[in-house]
Amino acid sequence: MYGTTQKMRAAVSHKFGRDHKLGTQPWSEHPMIAGKSIVNPSLSVMVSQYMVSLHRRKVWSGEAVTSAQAIDEVTMKCLWDFVWATPCKEYGATSCKRKAENPAEWAGFMICSMLLLLYLVSMICLPCYDEALQITWADITFQGFRPGDFHVRLELPFRKTHQYRGIAPFYVYADEQFWWMLVRERCKNLDGFIFWKKIGTDSVSVNLTDGMTSNAFLECFHNNLLDIGVDSCGCQFLYKVCRWDFRDICDWGGWAENFNNPGTIFKYLLSWNDNPREKREHYMNPNRLMKDPCHACGRTCHCA
């Protein structure tokens, strides 16, 4: 697949650039020594032309490059319903034979609720999953205990877009988003990582410094999607449902303060692989049905 070829080229480029100290400049032959290359060979003009040609041939043969599909509100609702439909019971030691005979019993209520909390944090506060996995209880502060004012202050310990710190905190209010309820109800010892290492079917590590790894999360995420019938691998929630504009989304997520790379922003907001908002034949149809009322202004028109 073309995507695999891109990853292979990126790995080779990193190997030559970092380990062999050849940098990121295009490849060229040594002017004094025949057959010896200088700079990065995987970035040569010939390799670049081959990648363009390969992409063209793959598209013409019917293989389309598929980007990651965003998790929308409907999928989150299905995940929420699945968690609360999961029976809360004790799971003993699980043998390999039982795992093979009952693949649906890969996780119990505690693991599923912890995963749901991770999904909600990623969807509302816009961190990558590997950034969210590093959140500890020291990064969480409960504030405003007056009725109607309770909220959570979340300070991400790490963000790829903020290598020199300066990460703005997130304030999530209980009357708008209620993921904090899972935190208060399910956890007794507020120490260490929030998302612990999964042990067995429905247990976590007793060592609070053992956080869930990226590979373990991806496996659980894939299983969770299969549970609700989604066979595929959040900022679109703020854009499509809450109807925030791009500027507000970028301010909230801490993205591209100078807007020097807008392509990266739109890669997360818009993708051809996502479900279309409207069928093409209905764009100019004056008799098309109105949308659901806006939760803020009550309008049902398509321009709301």
N, C-alpha and C positions, 0 to 999 in steps of 0.2 A: 504494500500500500504506500501511497505517496507520503502520508503522514509519518509512517515508520522510517522512510528514507530521509525525511527532514530531521527526525530525531537522531538518526545515525550520523548525518552530516554535522549536526550541532555538537554531538559528542566528540567527533573527530576534531572539529574546530577548537573545542575547549582543550582537548589533549595537546594539540600542537601549540595553541596559544599560551596556555598556562604552564604545562609541565615542561615543554620544550622551548619556552621563552621566545616564540616566534610571533607573538602579537596577533593583531586582527587585521593587518594590512593584506591586500591581495597578493597571491603567490607570484614570484618571479624567479628566474634562473640566476644563479650566482654569476657576476660578470667576469670572474677570474677562474673559477673552477667549473669545468664542464660537468653537467649532470647533477650538480649540487643546487638545491633550492634554498632560497631565503624567504623570509616571512612565512605566511600560513598557506600550505598547499591546498587545503580544502576550500579556500576562498578564491581559488583561481578562476579566471574567466571561463575556462573550459568546463569546470565543475558547475559553475553558475548556469551556463548555457544548457548543460545536460539536465539540470533540475527544472529549468523552464520547459524544455522539450518533454521531459517525463511527465510533468504536470499536464501539459497539453494532450499527450497521448492517453493518459489516464481518464481525463474528462471526456475525450472523444469515445473512449471504450465503454463509457457508462459509469465509471467510478467517480463519484463526487466526493470532494473533501468535506467531511462532516465535522462541524464544530460542536462543542459541548452544548447541550440543551439546558436552558434555564429551568429551575424548579419553580413552577408557578403556584398561585394560590390554591388551585384545585388539587394539585399534588400534595401540598402541605396539609390541606384539609383531610385527604385520604390517609396520610401518615398519622395525623392526630387521631382520627377515628380508629386506626389500626392499633395504636398504642393503648387506648383505653378499652379496646376489645380484647387485649391480650390478657389471659388469666394470670393472676398473681398467685403463684404456687411455688413450692420448694422443688428445686432441681438437684438431684444427687449427681454422683459421678456418671458421666455419659461415655459409653463405650463407642468405639469406632463403628461397630455394627449398628448401634442405635442411631448414630448420626447419619449413616447411609440410608437407614430405613425411614427416618423422620427428618428430612432436610429442612422442613418448615420450623422445627424446634431449634433454630440456631441461636435464639435469644429469648429471654423472658421479659417480664414487665419492667424490671429495674434497668436493664440494658437498653430496652427500647425507649424508655422515658428519658434516659440520659442522652441517647442519640437525638431524640426530638428536641431536647434543649439545645444541643449543638446546632441542629438545623435552624432553629429559630434565631439563635444568636447570629449565625452567618447571614440569614436572610434580612434581619433588621439592622444590624450594625455593619454589614458588608465586609467582614474579614474573610480571607481565604481559609479553607478548612485547617491548613497546617498552622495558621496564625491563631485560630480559635482554640486549637488543641493545646496551646501553651498557656491558656488562661488559668490562673490560680486563684484561690480564695483571697489572697492578698490584693488582687486586682479588683475585687468587688467591694463596694461600700453601699450599705443600705441607708437611705436618707429620707427625710420628710415623712415622719411617721404619723402626721396628722391625717384625718380622713380625707380622701380625695387627693392627697399630695404625696403619697408613698411612691418612691421611685428608686431606681438602682443606678449607681454610678459605676461604669465599667471603663477601666483603663487597660487597653491592650498592651501587653509587655513587649510585643514585637510586631512590626509591619514591614513588608518588603519595600513599600514606598517611602518609609521613613527610616533610613539607615542611620541617621544621626539624631534619633529620638524626635521629640516635639510632636508626639501623637496626641491629638485632642481627645478628651474623654467623651464617652457616650452616656447620655441620660435617658433611661427607658422608664416610662411611667406605667404604673399598674393599671390605670383606668384605660389605657390604650393597648398595651401589650402585657400579657400575663404570664410570660415565660418564667418570671421570678417565683411563681407559685410552686413550680417543680423544684426549684432550689430550696425553698423553705420547707417543703413537705418531705422531700426524699433524702435530704442530707442532714446528718446530725453532727458530724465532726467537720467544722468549717476550716479545713487546713489542707495544704498541698494542692494538687491539681483538681480542677472541677471534673474533668473528663478522664476517668481512671482507666487503667489497663483492664481489659476484659479477661476474666478467668472462667473457663467452663461456659455453661449456658447462660447463667444469670447471676454471676458473681464478679466482683472486682478485686484487684490486688489489695492486700492489707497494708502494703507499703504506699503511703500517700504520695511519695515522690515518683511512683510508676504511673506515668501518663499514657494515654492511648496513643499508639504510633499512627503515622499516616497510612501505612499499609493496612493496619488493622481497621482503621476507620473506613477506608475505601471498600474493604471486603464487607463490613457491616452495612455500609450505605447501599452497596449493590444488592445485598440480600434483602434489605428493607424495601427497596424499589420493586424487587420481584414479589415481595409479599403483597403489594397493592397492584400488581399487574403492569408495572412500568419496566420494560426491558430496555434499558439505556445506560448510558454510562452508569441572587435574590434581589439583585438590585432592581429587577424588573417589577417586583411587587410595589416598590415605592413609586415607580414611574407609571405603571398601568392602573394600579388599584388606588393608591393614595394620591396619584396625579401630581407628584412633585415635578418641578421643572429640573432640567439638567444641572443648572447652577446649584440648586439646593442639594441635589444628590451628591454632587462632587464635593460640596462643603461638608456634608454629613459624613461621607466616606473618606474624606481626606485625600481625594484623588486630584492629581494634576493641578496644583495651585496656579501654575502659570499657563495651563492649557497648551503646553508645548507638544503634547502627544495625544491629540483628540481621537486618533484611531483606536487606541487602547480602551478609551472610555466607551466608545460606541460598540466595541467588540463584546462588552458585557451587557450593554443595554439593548442592542439589536442584533439578531442573528436570523439567517434564513431558515435555520433548523427549528426555530420556535414556532409555536402554533400561531397562525395568522390572526390578526385582530379582526379582519373583515374579509369576506370573499371578494375577489376582484370584480365580479359582475355586479356587486352591490354598492360600489363606491359612489356611482353617480345615479343610483336608483332612488327617486324621490319617495317611493313607497316602502322603503325598507323599514324594518321594525326598529323602534327606539331601544336604547340601551337601558340597563338597570339604573335606577336613580343614583346619582352621586351621593355619597354618604355625608358630604359637607353642604352642598347647595341644593340638592334635590333635583337637579336638572337631568333629563333623560336624552338630550340631544347628543349627537356624535362629536360635537365640538367641545363638549364640557370637559 
